[in-house]
Amino acid sequence: MAVVEMQPWSQKTLQPVSKPTLSTLMHQGRPWLWLNGTDNPMLDSDVAAISGRLQHHWLWRGTEWEYNGPGYREGPLLVPLDDKLLQTFSEKWAQESGGLIIVTNADDEMLLSHLRNLRVLTAPDGNQLFFNLAIPRQLEELAEALSSSRWTQLCGPIHSLIWTCLECKDNEWLQARNPQPCPALTEAGEFILTPDEEAALNRASHEWFMRSAAKRINQINPKLAQSLETCELSHRLNIFIQEATGLDLIRERDAFHYLYLRLTYPQQYFLSDSPLRTVLSNRAIDARQRLAESEVRLKQLISESA
């Protein structure tokens, strides 16, 4: 399958790294594995069976969130990393967005305290934002949006974070380094985003979506992606996303559907077919319904022209 380079929206701060090995990780500090337990009620038992040890920490155990839904056993689970766990993580969990690697020289108590206080960030308007370190999109957007000094503050005593980027080509490994580890956050919500950071996060979110859209189009229709040069695909997607915004197709689900229709069907239909243009521009109709009806009309036009 052809792989589309996504240069216009490529990460500016994060760069791909080689698949991690335990020896390289231990040169940086003490490696830990952060695992999500959402889809595995036996996660701690599985980890113990693989590593042969019972050394782990449920992050929300002993906190106010211990028994709040969905409960502490949904994760995250923190485990000291070893070769066997790294192999399972690389081959399975990482490919399922099942967690990430944390490298630090902090002791257990400091690391746990910092990670617990990262659960909540504060928006410029004072609202609380729930943050999950192991959701790749959230992590990648923050790494791209924050200045180096603010990234250092967010990471605290963490030296580096390593995960699989499922929206990058070939599911690359990414590493976010913290060049100057600093003390842990002391309370949840202590990290307050500035208005400029919020704007930078919005830009990073848009770029993430465009990378994701280009990759999904390549997966859904590789012949189409293969027929377009990188710059041509980028040019078209940039135009079409502006059209989607003008049509009030704001949700990413709807925006991607529109991008796909524009790339898949002949342009003259969108320019000259009155029924199609009427449906797309009717904001009184739910966006999802507009797109569904538009796709029916496009298929009808293709059938009539055959």
C-alpha contacts under 8 A as a table, 3 or more apart, distances in Angstrom:
res1	aa1	res2	aa2	distance
1	M	222	P	6.40
2	A	218	N	7.35
2	A	222	P	6.38
2	A	225	A	7.36
2	A	226	Q	5.93
3	V	169	K	6.74
3	V	215	K	7.89
3	V	218	N	6.86
3	V	226	Q	7.94
4	V	169	K	7.70
4	V	214	A	7.25
4	V	215	K	6.94
4	V	218	N	6.68
4	V	225	A	6.79
4	V	226	Q	7.67
4	V	230	T	6.54
5	E	169	K	7.66
5	E	230	T	6.11
6	M	9	W	5.96
6	M	10	S	5.93
6	M	211	R	6.18
6	M	214	A	7.05
6	M	230	T	7.07
6	M	234	S	7.52
7	Q	10	S	4.92
7	Q	230	T	7.93
8	P	234	S	6.91
9	W	207	E	5.07
9	W	208	W	7.17
9	W	210	M	6.68
9	W	211	R	6.01
10	S	207	E	7.60
10	S	211	R	7.22
11	Q	14	L	5.57
11	Q	15	Q	7.04
11	Q	144	E	6.92
12	K	15	Q	7.63
12	K	144	E	6.68
13	T	143	A	6.90
13	T	144	E	5.59
14	L	140	E	7.71
14	L	143	A	7.21
14	L	144	E	7.15
14	L	174	L	6.52
14	L	175	Q	6.62
14	L	176	A	6.26
15	Q	174	L	5.99
15	Q	175	Q	6.86
16	P	172	E	6.05
16	P	173	W	5.51
16	P	174	L	4.76
16	P	175	Q	6.95
17	V	20	P	7.90
17	V	172	E	7.51
17	V	173	W	5.55
17	V	174	L	5.70
17	V	175	Q	6.53
18	S	173	W	6.62
19	K	173	W	6.29
20	P	24	T	6.86
20	P	25	L	6.89
21	T	24	T	5.48
21	T	25	L	6.29
21	T	86	L	7.71
22	L	25	L	5.11
22	L	26	M	6.08
22	L	31	P	7.99
22	L	81	L	7.85
22	L	82	D	6.86
22	L	83	D	6.23
22	L	86	L	7.37
23	S	26	M	5.20
23	S	27	H	6.46
24	T	27	H	5.28
24	T	28	Q	7.03
25	L	28	Q	5.42
25	L	29	G	6.67
25	L	30	R	7.40
25	L	31	P	6.22
25	L	103	V	7.07
26	M	29	G	5.02
26	M	30	R	5.65
26	M	31	P	6.38
28	Q	103	V	6.83
28	Q	104	T	7.58
28	Q	159	H	7.29
29	G	103	V	5.63
29	G	104	T	5.17
29	G	105	N	5.23
29	G	159	H	7.40
30	R	80	P	7.95
30	R	103	V	5.38
30	R	104	T	5.25
30	R	105	N	5.65
31	P	80	P	6.35
31	P	81	L	5.59
31	P	101	I	6.73
31	P	102	I	5.66
31	P	103	V	4.31
31	P	104	T	6.52
32	W	78	L	6.59
32	W	79	V	5.59
32	W	80	P	4.49
32	W	81	L	4.93
32	W	101	I	5.74
32	W	102	I	5.01
32	W	103	V	6.11
32	W	104	T	8.00
33	L	77	L	7.87
33	L	78	L	5.61
33	L	79	V	5.11
33	L	80	P	6.15
33	L	81	L	5.64
33	L	99	G	7.30
33	L	100	L	6.09
33	L	101	I	4.79
33	L	102	I	6.19
34	W	76	P	6.19
34	W	77	L	5.72
34	W	78	L	4.77
34	W	79	V	6.69
34	W	99	G	5.22
34	W	100	L	5.33
34	W	101	I	6.13
34	W	102	I	7.06
34	W	134	A	7.44
35	L	75	G	6.79
35	L	76	P	5.38
35	L	77	L	5.10
35	L	78	L	6.48
35	L	93	W	7.97
35	L	98	G	5.76
35	L	99	G	4.45
35	L	100	L	6.87
36	N	39	D	7.81
36	N	74	E	6.67
36	N	75	G	4.88
36	N	76	P	4.77
36	N	77	L	6.47
36	N	98	G	5.33
36	N	99	G	5.66
36	N	134	A	7.72
37	G	40	N	5.23
37	G	41	P	6.54
37	G	43	L	5.99
37	G	73	R	6.30
37	G	74	E	4.38
37	G	75	G	4.50
37	G	76	P	6.18
37	G	77	L	7.05
37	G	98	G	7.98
38	T	41	P	7.27
38	T	73	R	7.79
38	T	74	E	4.51
38	T	75	G	6.53
39	D	74	E	7.77
40	N	43	L	5.31
40	N	74	E	7.97
41	P	73	R	7.13
41	P	74	E	7.44
42	M	45	S	5.33
42	M	46	D	6.11
43	L	46	D	5.07
43	L	47	V	6.13
44	D	47	V	5.09
44	D	48	A	6.15
44	D	56	H	7.88
44	D	77	L	7.64
45	S	48	A	5.10
45	S	49	A	6.12
46	D	49	A	5.10
46	D	50	I	6.27
47	V	50	I	5.18
47	V	51	S	6.09
47	V	52	G	7.99
47	V	85	L	7.39
48	A	51	S	5.26
48	A	52	G	5.20
48	A	53	R	5.15
48	A	54	L	5.41
48	A	55	Q	7.91
49	A	52	G	5.35
49	A	53	R	7.54
50	I	84	K	6.42
50	I	85	L	6.51
51	S	82	D	7.19
51	S	84	K	6.22
51	S	85	L	6.32
55	Q	79	V	6.63
55	Q	80	P	7.31
56	H	77	L	6.87
56	H	78	L	5.60
56	H	79	V	4.62
56	H	80	P	7.05
57	H	61	R	7.78
57	H	77	L	5.72
57	H	78	L	5.05
57	H	79	V	6.61
58	W	61	R	5.36
58	W	72	Y	6.63
58	W	73	R	7.02
58	W	75	G	6.42
58	W	76	P	6.13
58	W	77	L	4.59
58	W	78	L	6.30
59	L	72	Y	7.33
59	L	75	G	6.90
59	L	76	P	5.71
59	L	77	L	6.02
59	L	78	L	6.80
59	L	112	L	6.75
59	L	115	L	7.88
59	L	116	R	6.90
60	W	63	T	5.40
60	W	64	E	7.69
60	W	65	W	5.82
60	W	66	E	5.12
60	W	72	Y	5.24
60	W	75	G	7.57
60	W	76	P	7.60
60	W	116	R	7.35
61	R	65	W	7.64
61	R	66	E	5.05
61	R	72	Y	5.89
62	G	66	E	6.07
63	T	66	E	5.36
64	E	67	Y	7.54
64	E	68	N	7.65
65	W	68	N	5.04
65	W	71	G	7.23
65	W	72	Y	7.09
66	E	71	G	5.75
66	E	72	Y	4.91
67	Y	70	P	7.37
67	Y	71	G	4.67
67	Y	72	Y	6.31
68	N	71	G	5.31
68	N	72	Y	7.77
70	P	73	R	7.96
70	P	74	E	6.42
71	G	74	E	5.90
72	Y	75	G	5.71
72	Y	76	P	7.63
73	R	76	P	7.53
73	R	77	L	7.93
81	L	85	L	6.17
81	L	86	L	6.50
82	D	85	L	5.43
82	D	86	L	6.05
83	D	86	L	5.08
83	D	87	Q	6.18
84	K	87	Q	5.20
84	K	88	T	6.41
85	L	88	T	5.15
85	L	89	F	5.96
86	L	89	F	4.97
86	L	90	S	5.97
87	Q	90	S	5.18
87	Q	91	E	6.11
88	T	91	E	5.24
88	T	92	K	5.66
88	T	93	W	6.74
89	F	92	K	5.41
89	F	93	W	4.62
89	F	94	A	5.38
90	S	93	W	6.60
90	S	94	A	5.52
90	S	95	Q	7.24
91	E	94	A	6.93
91	E	95	Q	6.88
92	K	95	Q	5.44
92	K	96	E	6.63
93	W	96	E	5.22
93	W	97	S	6.48
93	W	98	G	4.64
93	W	99	G	6.82
94	A	97	S	5.20
94	A	98	G	5.30
94	A	99	G	6.15
94	A	100	L	7.02
94	A	163	W	6.89
94	A	164	T	5.90
95	Q	98	G	7.19
95	Q	164	T	6.87
95	Q	166	L	7.35
95	Q	171	N	7.83
97	S	134	A	7.65
97	S	135	I	7.30
97	S	136	P	7.37
97	S	164	T	7.37
97	S	166	L	7.72
98	G	134	A	7.64
99	G	134	A	5.21
99	G	135	I	7.76
99	G	163	W	7.26
100	L	134	A	6.04
100	L	161	L	6.97
100	L	162	I	5.80
100	L	163	W	4.79
100	L	164	T	7.72
101	I	161	L	5.67
101	I	162	I	5.01
101	I	163	W	6.38
102	I	158	I	6.91
102	I	159	H	7.67
102	I	160	S	6.08
102	I	161	L	4.89
102	I	162	I	6.69
103	V	158	I	6.05
103	V	159	H	5.45
103	V	160	S	5.25
103	V	161	L	6.48
104	T	111	L	7.94
104	T	157	P	6.34
104	T	158	I	4.69
104	T	159	H	5.01
104	T	160	S	7.13
105	N	157	P	7.28
105	N	158	I	7.49
105	N	159	H	7.58
106	A	110	M	6.01
106	A	111	L	5.91
106	A	157	P	6.07
106	A	158	I	7.51
107	D	110	M	5.55
107	D	111	L	6.26
108	D	111	L	5.27
108	D	112	L	6.07
109	E	112	L	5.27
109	E	113	S	6.08
110	M	113	S	5.13
110	M	114	H	6.17
110	M	157	P	7.94
110	M	184	A	6.64
111	L	114	H	5.24
111	L	115	L	6.18
111	L	157	P	7.10
111	L	158	I	7.72
111	L	184	A	7.49
112	L	115	L	5.23
112	L	116	R	6.08
113	S	116	R	5.23
113	S	117	N	6.30
113	S	184	A	7.22
113	S	185	L	7.61
113	S	186	T	7.54
114	H	117	N	5.17
114	H	118	L	6.38
114	H	156	G	7.18
114	H	157	P	7.87
114	H	184	A	4.94
114	H	185	L	5.32
114	H	186	T	7.13
115	L	118	L	5.08
115	L	119	R	6.98
116	R	119	R	5.60
116	R	188	A	7.20
117	N	120	V	6.56
117	N	185	L	6.23
117	N	186	T	6.86
117	N	187	E	5.28
117	N	188	A	4.01
117	N	189	G	6.97
117	N	190	E	7.73
118	L	121	L	6.65
118	L	131	F	6.70
118	L	132	N	7.85
118	L	133	L	7.77
118	L	154	L	7.84
118	L	185	L	7.71
118	L	188	A	6.19
118	L	189	G	7.40
118	L	191	F	7.98
119	R	130	F	5.77
119	R	131	F	5.11
119	R	132	N	6.36
119	R	188	A	6.56
119	R	189	G	7.85
120	V	128	Q	6.19
120	V	129	L	5.50
120	V	130	F	4.68
120	V	131	F	5.64
120	V	188	A	5.42
120	V	189	G	4.91
121	L	128	Q	5.86
121	L	129	L	5.05
121	L	130	F	6.38
121	L	131	F	6.63
121	L	188	A	7.09
121	L	189	G	4.56
121	L	190	E	6.87
121	L	191	F	5.44
121	L	192	I	6.16
121	L	193	L	7.49
122	T	125	D	7.97
122	T	126	G	5.78
122	T	127	N	5.80
122	T	128	Q	4.71
122	T	129	L	5.80
122	T	189	G	5.20
122	T	190	E	7.13
122	T	191	F	6.16
122	T	192	I	4.55
122	T	193	L	6.09
123	A	126	G	5.23
123	A	127	N	5.29
123	A	128	Q	6.17
123	A	129	L	6.59
123	A	192	I	6.03
123	A	193	L	5.27
123	A	194	T	7.36
123	A	198	E	7.62
124	P	127	N	7.42
124	P	192	I	6.71
124	P	193	L	5.52
124	P	194	T	5.39
124	P	195	P	5.77
124	P	198	E	7.56
128	Q	189	G	6.89
131	F	138	Q	7.35
132	N	135	I	5.59
132	N	138	Q	7.24
132	N	139	L	7.99
133	L	136	P	7.49
133	L	138	Q	7.21
133	L	139	L	6.04
134	A	139	L	7.18
135	I	138	Q	5.65
135	I	139	L	6.40
136	P	139	L	5.13
136	P	140	E	5.91
136	P	163	W	7.51
136	P	164	T	7.85
136	P	165	C	6.84
137	R	140	E	5.17
137	R	141	E	6.05
137	R	208	W	7.44
138	Q	141	E	5.31
138	Q	142	L	6.27
139	L	142	L	5.30
139	L	143	A	6.14
140	E	143	A	5.10
140	E	144	E	6.21
141	E	144	E	5.18
141	E	145	A	6.02
141	E	201	L	6.10
141	E	204	A	5.21
141	E	205	S	6.06
141	E	208	W	7.42
142	L	145	A	5.04
142	L	146	L	5.80
142	L	151	W	7.88
142	L	201	L	6.56
142	L	204	A	7.87
143	A	146	L	5.91
143	A	151	W	6.81
143	A	176	A	7.10
144	E	201	L	7.81
144	E	204	A	6.39
145	A	197	E	6.46
145	A	200	A	5.00
145	A	201	L	5.25
145	A	203	R	7.95
145	A	204	A	6.23
146	L	149	S	7.97
146	L	150	R	5.84
146	L	151	W	5.67
146	L	197	E	6.41
146	L	200	A	7.59
147	S	150	R	5.26
147	S	151	W	6.02
148	S	151	W	5.02
148	S	152	T	6.13
149	S	152	T	5.07
149	S	153	Q	6.44
150	R	153	Q	4.95
150	R	154	L	6.21
151	W	154	L	5.02
151	W	155	C	6.17
151	W	178	N	7.24
152	T	155	C	5.20
152	T	156	G	6.01
152	T	178	N	5.61
152	T	179	P	7.34
152	T	180	Q	6.38
152	T	181	P	6.40
152	T	182	C	7.02
153	Q	156	G	5.17
153	Q	182	C	6.81
154	L	185	L	7.94
154	L	191	F	7.00
155	C	158	I	5.28
155	C	159	H	7.57
155	C	178	N	6.72
155	C	181	P	7.20
155	C	182	C	7.86
155	C	184	A	7.99
156	G	181	P	5.51
156	G	182	C	4.69
156	G	183	P	5.31
156	G	184	A	4.80
156	G	185	L	6.72
157	P	181	P	4.71
157	P	182	C	5.14
157	P	183	P	5.72
157	P	184	A	5.84
158	I	161	L	7.61
158	I	178	N	6.84
158	I	181	P	6.12
159	H	177	R	6.04
159	H	178	N	5.01
159	H	179	P	6.99
159	H	180	Q	7.73
159	H	181	P	6.00
160	S	175	Q	6.76
160	S	176	A	5.55
160	S	177	R	4.31
160	S	178	N	5.68
161	L	175	Q	5.60
161	L	176	A	5.22
161	L	177	R	6.56
162	I	173	W	6.95
162	I	174	L	5.67
162	I	175	Q	4.43
162	I	176	A	6.53
163	W	173	W	5.67
163	W	174	L	5.57
163	W	175	Q	6.70
164	T	171	N	6.09
164	T	172	E	5.75
164	T	173	W	4.45
164	T	174	L	6.06
165	C	168	C	5.41
165	C	171	N	5.29
165	C	172	E	5.44
165	C	173	W	5.94
165	C	174	L	6.35
166	L	169	K	7.74
166	L	170	D	7.88
166	L	171	N	4.68
166	L	172	E	7.17
167	E	171	N	6.68
167	E	211	R	6.76
167	E	212	S	5.36
167	E	215	K	6.80
168	C	171	N	5.37
168	C	172	E	6.00
168	C	211	R	7.45
168	C	212	S	7.80
168	C	215	K	7.56
169	K	172	E	6.43
169	K	215	K	7.35
178	N	181	P	6.02
185	L	188	A	7.64
185	L	190	E	6.83
185	L	191	F	7.84
186	T	190	E	7.25
187	E	190	E	5.61
188	A	191	F	7.76
189	G	192	I	6.78
193	L	197	E	5.91
193	L	198	E	6.42
194	T	197	E	5.08
194	T	198	E	6.22
195	P	198	E	5.01
195	P	199	A	6.28
196	D	199	A	5.10
196	D	200	A	6.18
197	E	200	A	4.90
197	E	201	L	6.05
198	E	201	L	5.02
198	E	202	N	6.33
199	A	202	N	5.08
199	A	203	R	6.47
200	A	203	R	5.10
200	A	204	A	6.17
201	L	204	A	4.93
201	L	205	S	5.98
202	N	205	S	5.03
202	N	206	H	6.31
203	R	206	H	5.13
203	R	207	E	6.30
204	A	207	E	5.09
204	A	208	W	6.12
205	S	208	W	5.06
205	S	209	F	6.25
206	H	209	F	5.13
206	H	210	M	6.29
207	E	210	M	5.10
207	E	211	R	6.23
208	W	211	R	5.20
208	W	212	S	6.16
209	F	212	S	4.99
209	F	213	A	6.01
209	F	252	E	7.52
210	M	213	A	4.95
210	M	214	A	6.17
210	M	237	L	7.98
211	R	214	A	5.27
211	R	215	K	6.28
212	S	215	K	5.19
212	S	216	R	6.09
213	A	216	R	5.12
213	A	217	I	6.11
213	A	256	F	6.41
214	A	217	I	5.22
214	A	218	N	6.29
215	K	218	N	5.06
215	K	219	Q	6.31
216	R	219	Q	4.98
216	R	220	I	6.01
217	I	220	I	5.10
217	I	221	N	5.70
217	I	222	P	7.23
217	I	225	A	6.94
217	I	260	Y	7.01
218	N	221	N	5.42
218	N	222	P	4.69
218	N	223	K	7.96
218	N	224	L	7.46
218	N	225	A	5.25
218	N	226	Q	7.90
219	Q	222	P	5.76
221	N	224	L	5.46
221	N	225	A	6.52
222	P	225	A	5.02
222	P	226	Q	5.89
223	K	226	Q	5.02
223	K	227	S	6.16
224	L	227	S	5.19
224	L	228	L	6.75
224	L	264	T	7.70
225	A	228	L	5.48
225	A	229	E	8.00
225	A	233	L	7.62
226	Q	229	E	7.50
228	L	232	E	5.99
228	L	233	L	5.85
229	E	232	E	5.17
229	E	233	L	6.22
230	T	233	L	5.27
230	T	234	S	6.14
231	C	234	S	5.04
231	C	235	H	5.99
232	E	235	H	5.02
232	E	236	R	6.16
233	L	236	R	5.23
233	L	237	L	6.10
234	S	237	L	5.21
234	S	238	N	6.11
235	H	238	N	5.28
235	H	239	I	6.39
236	R	239	I	5.19
236	R	240	F	6.05
236	R	263	L	7.84
237	L	240	F	5.04
237	L	241	I	5.96
237	L	259	L	6.74
238	N	241	I	5.41
238	N	242	Q	6.52
239	I	242	Q	5.34
239	I	243	E	6.45
240	F	243	E	4.91
240	F	244	A	6.15
240	F	258	Y	7.72
240	F	259	L	5.96
240	F	262	R	7.02
241	I	244	A	4.92
241	I	245	T	6.25
241	I	255	A	6.85
241	I	259	L	6.71
242	Q	245	T	5.11
242	Q	246	G	6.25
243	E	246	G	4.99
243	E	247	L	6.26
244	A	247	L	5.08
244	A	248	D	6.33
244	A	249	L	5.10
244	A	250	I	7.19
244	A	255	A	5.86
244	A	258	Y	6.56
244	A	259	L	7.72
245	T	248	D	5.00
245	T	249	L	5.51
245	T	250	I	5.93
245	T	255	A	7.76
246	G	249	L	7.48
247	L	280	L	7.10
247	L	281	S	5.99
247	L	283	R	7.55
248	D	283	R	7.28
248	D	287	A	7.74
249	L	252	E	7.96
249	L	254	D	5.62
249	L	255	A	5.43
249	L	258	Y	7.93
249	L	287	A	6.14
250	I	254	D	6.77
250	I	255	A	6.15
251	R	254	D	5.31
251	R	255	A	6.05
252	E	255	A	4.89
252	E	256	F	5.94
253	R	256	F	5.45
253	R	257	H	6.37
254	D	257	H	5.05
254	D	258	Y	6.28
254	D	287	A	6.70
254	D	288	R	6.27
254	D	291	L	7.52
255	A	258	Y	5.19
255	A	259	L	6.25
256	F	259	L	4.97
256	F	260	Y	6.12
257	H	260	Y	5.17
257	H	261	L	6.26
257	H	291	L	7.21
258	Y	261	L	5.10
258	Y	262	R	6.14
258	Y	291	L	7.03
259	L	262	R	5.21
259	L	263	L	6.21
260	Y	263	L	5.23
260	Y	264	T	5.97
261	L	264	T	5.10
261	L	265	Y	5.90
261	L	295	E	7.27
262	R	265	Y	5.79
262	R	266	P	7.50
262	R	267	Q	6.98
262	R	270	F	7.94
263	L	266	P	7.84
265	Y	269	Y	7.67
265	Y	298	L	7.14
266	P	269	Y	5.98
266	P	270	F	7.61
267	Q	270	F	5.44
267	Q	271	L	6.48
268	Q	271	L	4.96
268	Q	272	S	5.82
268	Q	273	D	7.57
269	Y	272	S	5.49
269	Y	273	D	5.09
269	Y	276	L	7.48
269	Y	298	L	7.48
269	Y	301	L	7.93
270	F	273	D	6.16
270	F	276	L	6.81
270	F	277	R	6.46
271	L	277	R	7.64
272	S	277	R	7.81
273	D	276	L	5.50
273	D	277	R	6.26
274	S	277	R	5.14
274	S	278	T	6.00
275	P	278	T	5.10
275	P	279	V	6.27
275	P	297	R	7.89
276	L	279	V	5.30
276	L	280	L	6.24
276	L	294	S	5.88
276	L	297	R	6.45
276	L	298	L	7.61
277	R	280	L	5.20
277	R	281	S	6.09
278	T	281	S	5.39
278	T	282	N	6.17
279	V	282	N	5.41
279	V	290	R	5.89
279	V	293	E	7.19
279	V	294	S	6.52
280	L	283	R	7.80
280	L	290	R	5.69
280	L	291	L	6.91
280	L	294	S	6.66
282	N	285	I	5.91
282	N	290	R	7.55
283	R	286	D	6.99
283	R	287	A	7.35
285	I	289	Q	6.72
285	I	290	R	6.30
286	D	289	Q	5.34
286	D	290	R	6.25
287	A	290	R	5.04
287	A	291	L	6.26
288	R	291	L	5.27
288	R	292	A	6.23
289	Q	292	A	5.02
289	Q	293	E	6.09
290	R	293	E	5.26
290	R	294	S	6.01
291	L	294	S	4.88
291	L	295	E	6.10
292	A	295	E	5.19
292	A	296	V	6.41
293	E	296	V	5.09
293	E	297	R	6.29
294	S	297	R	5.04
294	S	298	L	6.14
295	E	298	L	5.00
295	E	299	K	6.19
296	V	299	K	5.25
296	V	300	Q	6.24
297	R	300	Q	4.99
297	R	301	L	6.26
298	L	301	L	5.07
298	L	302	I	6.28
299	K	302	I	5.08
299	K	303	S	6.14
300	Q	303	S	5.05
300	Q	304	E	6.16
301	L	304	E	5.11
301	L	305	S	6.22
302	I	305	S	5.22
302	I	306	A	6.33
303	S	306	A	5.31
